[in-house]
Amino acid sequence: MAVGIVGIVLALPAGVPGLILGPIAYFLGRSAMGRIDASRGAVGGRGTAVTGWVTGVIATAVGAVVTLLWLILIFEAMSSPSSG
């Protein structure tokens, strides 16, 4: 869950950290859910695992959108003629 939250926070200004941390949070959450399910109730924390999984998906999506916006801005700045 913490990796997903950090991914979302860092993805908002930069984008790329969300693309890196989002999938990590996703797979950590899915792995934890699998271990919890395999324990047949002996291990708790399913809500936290689901939250980690969901925040990983959100961080990846936000990171992708913000990165795309940054790339559009950079390419637009490079293609516009310079005045001078």
C-alpha positions as CSV (number, residue, x, y, z in Angstrom):
1,M,0.0,0.0,0.0
2,A,2.8,2.4,0.9
3,V,4.5,1.9,-2.5
4,G,1.3,2.7,-4.3
5,I,0.7,5.8,-2.3
6,V,4.2,7.1,-2.9
7,G,3.8,6.2,-6.5
8,I,0.7,8.3,-6.8
9,V,2.3,11.3,-4.9
10,L,5.4,11.2,-7.1
11,A,3.4,10.5,-10.3
12,L,1.5,13.8,-10.0
13,P,4.4,16.1,-10.7
14,A,6.7,13.9,-12.7
15,G,4.8,10.9,-14.1
16,V,7.7,8.4,-14.5
17,P,7.9,7.4,-10.8
18,G,4.3,6.3,-11.0
19,L,5.1,4.1,-14.0
20,I,7.9,2.5,-11.9
21,L,6.2,2.2,-8.5
22,G,2.7,1.5,-9.7
23,P,3.4,-2.0,-11.1
24,I,5.5,-2.8,-8.1
25,A,2.6,-2.0,-5.8
26,Y,0.2,-3.9,-8.0
27,F,2.3,-7.1,-8.0
28,L,3.0,-6.8,-4.2
29,G,-0.7,-6.4,-3.5
30,R,-1.7,-9.3,-5.8
31,S,1.0,-11.5,-4.2
32,A,-0.1,-10.7,-0.7
33,M,-3.7,-11.4,-1.6
34,G,-2.6,-14.8,-3.0
35,R,-0.8,-15.6,0.2
36,I,-3.7,-14.5,2.3
37,D,-6.1,-16.6,0.3
38,A,-3.7,-19.6,0.6
39,S,-3.6,-19.3,4.3
40,R,-7.4,-19.9,4.6
41,G,-7.9,-17.2,7.2
42,A,-4.8,-17.7,9.2
43,V,-3.2,-14.5,7.8
44,G,-5.1,-11.2,7.9
45,G,-4.6,-7.9,6.1
46,R,-6.6,-8.6,2.9
47,G,-8.0,-5.0,3.0
48,T,-4.5,-3.6,3.0
49,A,-3.4,-5.9,0.2
50,V,-6.4,-4.8,-1.9
51,T,-5.6,-1.2,-1.2
52,G,-2.0,-1.8,-2.3
53,W,-3.3,-3.4,-5.5
54,V,-5.7,-0.6,-6.3
55,T,-3.2,2.2,-5.5
56,G,-0.7,0.4,-7.8
57,V,-3.3,0.6,-10.7
58,I,-4.0,4.2,-9.9
59,A,-0.3,5.2,-9.7
60,T,0.3,3.5,-13.1
61,A,-2.6,5.2,-14.7
62,V,-1.7,8.7,-13.3
63,G,2.0,8.1,-14.2
64,A,1.1,7.3,-17.8
65,V,-1.2,10.3,-18.2
66,V,1.3,12.7,-16.7
67,T,4.2,11.3,-18.6
68,L,2.2,11.6,-21.8
69,L,1.4,15.3,-21.0
70,W,5.0,16.0,-20.3
71,L,6.1,14.5,-23.5
72,I,3.5,16.5,-25.5
73,L,4.7,19.7,-23.8
74,I,8.4,18.9,-24.5
75,F,7.8,18.0,-28.2
76,E,5.6,21.1,-28.6
77,A,8.3,23.3,-27.2
78,M,10.9,21.7,-29.4
79,S,8.8,22.1,-32.5
80,S,7.8,25.7,-32.1
81,P,10.0,28.2,-33.9
82,S,12.2,30.3,-31.6
83,S,11.9,34.0,-31.8
84,G,15.0,36.0,-31.9
